[in-house]
Amino acid sequence: MSDSTSPEPDPRSAHQIERDLEQTRESLEATLEELGTRLDVKSRAADWMQNAQMRTKHLVTRHPREISVAAGGVALSVIAFVIAQGRKP
């Protein structure tokens, strides 16, 4: 009577098994690096700030007149608000 719980022999050669293990290690390493990158909040925030600064510089250099008009509108709104607050009894 044969034992049905004994494992089947692996048909792969030792070289194939070693190659599979190396690929698994490389995949695990890549996964751990990705997780480390995603969990590095400080670095991600710095990257986000750098991207935001680059987008802002690009916007300002491509549309300086529109930015000036918008800034002027904001300034006038703030001045009007301050004046309105000062006139309340």
C-alpha positions in Angstrom: 0.0 0.0 0.0 1.5 3.3 -1.0 1.4 6.4 1.1 -0.8 9.1 -0.6 0.7 11.9 1.5 4.3 11.6 0.2 5.2 14.4 -2.2 5.7 13.8 -5.9 9.3 14.2 -7.0 10.0 17.6 -8.7 10.5 17.0 -12.4 12.7 20.2 -12.7 16.5 19.9 -12.7 18.6 21.5 -10.0 19.6 24.3 -12.4 15.9 25.1 -13.2 15.0 25.2 -9.5 17.9 27.6 -8.8 16.9 29.8 -11.7 13.3 29.8 -10.4 14.5 30.7 -6.9 16.6 33.6 -8.3 13.6 34.9 -10.3 11.5 34.7 -7.2 14.2 36.6 -5.2 14.4 39.3 -7.8 10.6 39.7 -7.9 10.4 39.9 -4.1 13.2 42.5 -4.0 11.4 44.6 -6.6 8.2 44.3 -4.6 9.9 45.4 -1.4 11.5 48.3 -3.1 8.1 49.4 -4.5 6.6 49.2 -1.0 9.5 51.2 0.5 8.9 53.9 -2.1 5.2 54.0 -1.5 5.7 54.2 2.3 8.3 57.0 2.1 5.9 59.9 2.7 8.6 62.5 3.2 10.2 61.7 -0.2 6.8 61.5 -2.0 5.8 64.9 -0.5 9.1 66.5 -1.6 8.5 65.0 -5.1 5.0 66.4 -5.2 6.2 69.9 -4.1 8.9 69.8 -6.8 6.4 68.9 -9.5 4.0 71.6 -8.3 6.8 74.2 -8.5 7.7 73.1 -12.0 4.1 73.2 -13.1 3.7 76.7 -11.6 6.9 78.0 -13.3 5.7 76.6 -16.6 2.3 78.2 -16.2 3.8 81.6 -15.3 6.2 81.6 -18.2 3.6 80.5 -20.7 0.8 82.8 -19.4 2.3 85.8 -17.6 -0.5 88.2 -18.5 -3.3 85.9 -17.3 -1.4 85.3 -14.0 -1.0 89.0 -13.5 -4.7 89.7 -14.1 -5.7 86.9 -11.7 -3.3 88.1 -9.0 -4.6 91.6 -9.4 -8.2 90.4 -9.0 -7.3 88.5 -5.9 -5.5 91.6 -4.5 -8.5 93.8 -5.2 -10.8 91.2 -3.6 -8.7 91.2 -0.4 -8.6 95.0 -0.3 -12.4 95.2 -0.8 -13.0 92.7 1.9 -10.7 94.5 4.4 -12.4 97.8 3.6 -15.9 96.3 4.0 -14.8 94.8 7.3 -13.6 98.2 8.5 -16.9 99.9 7.7 -19.0 97.6 9.8 -20.3 99.2 13.0 
